[in-house]
Amino acid sequence: MEPKAGLVKNEHGLEFVRIVSDDHKSYSDIYLYGGCVTSYVVEGVDYLFVRSDVTLDGSRTISGGLSHCWPQFGPGKLQRHGFARNVNWTIASQTSTALVLELRPNEYTKSMWDKNFLCTFTVSIT
């Protein structure tokens, strides 16, 4: 069965976008929560690791995959590894083979960091 591209909800209701290569031999799943790439599958083999005890329901950060540590890494004035990995990103643009996500200030981020910002994250697959 060929993977289908598009916006999907997992069994816990958390949204992710699947992008698929033109030849349908590879695909990638990118969660809006944390803007996290949780899988990169080529001919049935997933090349990314996500912890087996992670519950993809938005209650905790996604541990593994390709995640964001922004605007800081490690401990500091903000929460450990920043806030980008535990907020919802928005879709700026999407095709079957590419996705652009954005993160902008909101009430949650402003409560920790009062800076204006625009983070963009582009994922494409060939």
N, C-alpha and C positions, 0 to 999 in steps of 0.2 A: 504494500500500500504506500503510495507516494505521500510525503508530508505536504500539508497545505499551509500557505502563508496567510497571515492575518492576525487580528486581535482575538485572544482567547482568554477564557477564565479557567483557572485550575479547579480542582475539586473543593478547594476552600474559598473560592470566589475571588482569588487574587489574579489580577490581569497581567498577561504577558503578550508580547508580540513574537510571532514566529516568522522569520525570514527564510526563504528557500532559494537555493541556487537554481539557475535556469535549467540545468540538466537534472534537477531533483535528486542529486546524489548527496547533497549536504544541506544542513539547515542549522539554525541557531535560534535559541529562545532567550528573549530579553524581558525581564520583569520591569514593569513601571515602578514598582516599589524598590527603591534603591538604584534604579537604572542598571540593574545587575544582569550580566550575561551568564546564564546558568548552564547553557549547553552549546556545544559546537560539535555536531555529529556529521561524520563523513562516512558514507557507505556503512551505516549502522554502528560505528564506533564513536563514542563520546570522548572528546579530548579534554574536557574540563571536569574538574572535581568540585562537587558540592557535598558538604558534610551529610552523612546519612541520617543524622538526628535533627536536621533542619525541618521545621514545619513551615511550609510556604503559605502562611496565612496572614502575614503582615504584623504578627505580634512581636517578632524579633528580627534583627538584621539577617540577611541571607549570608551565611558563612560559606565562602567558596566562590567558584566561578570567577568572573572578572568584575570586581566590585570597586566602588569609589571610596577613597579616603580623602575627603575634602570638607572644609577648607584647612584641615590640619591632619597630620598623621600622628598617631600615638597620643599619649596624655598631654594635656595642656590646659589652656583657659576654657576651651570648649569641651564637649563630650569627646571621649576617646574616638579617634579616627574621624572626627567631624560629624556632620549631620547628613551629608549627601546620600549615604547608604541606608538611611532609615526614613526617607520621605518619598512621596510619589513624584516621579518625573512626569512631564507631559510630552505627548507626541507632537513634534514640530512638523515632521513630514514622514511619509511612509510609502514604500513601494513593496513589491513582493520580495525584492532582494536587498533592501536597505531600509534603515530606520535612523531618524534623527530625534533624539530626546533633548528636552530642555529642563533646566531647573532654575527657578527664579525665587526671589525672596517671598516668604509668606509669614503668617503670624508666628508659626513655630520657629522658623529660622531667625526671624527678627528678635525673638525672645532671647536668643543666644548671641547673635551676631548682627549688628544693626547696619551692615554694609549693603549697598546695592550690588547686585551681581547677575550675570547670566552665564550659566554653564551649559555647554552643548556637548553632546556625546553622539557620535556617528558610528553605526555598525553596518557593515555591508558584507555580502557574501558572493563569491563567484563560483 
